[in-house]
Amino acid sequence: MEIDPVCGMHVDPTRAKYKTLYKGKVYYFCSAACKEEFEKQPEFYLQHGPQGMPHR
């Protein structure tokens, strides 16, 4: 299992619908909202860790 870097949920990489490549590493997400939030500010989440579900 992988950890969604935005919200902290466990994500099965073999079934993940949302993923992105950043600096040569694949990151997996539980939702489109988490993927979009990570893509806006990836360094923030990599430095500070999961912050919970993004608010829309």
Buried (B, 14 or more C-beta within 10 A) or exposed (E): EBBBBBBBBEBEEEEBEBEBEBEEEEBBBBBEBBBBBBEEEBEBBBEEEBEEBBEE
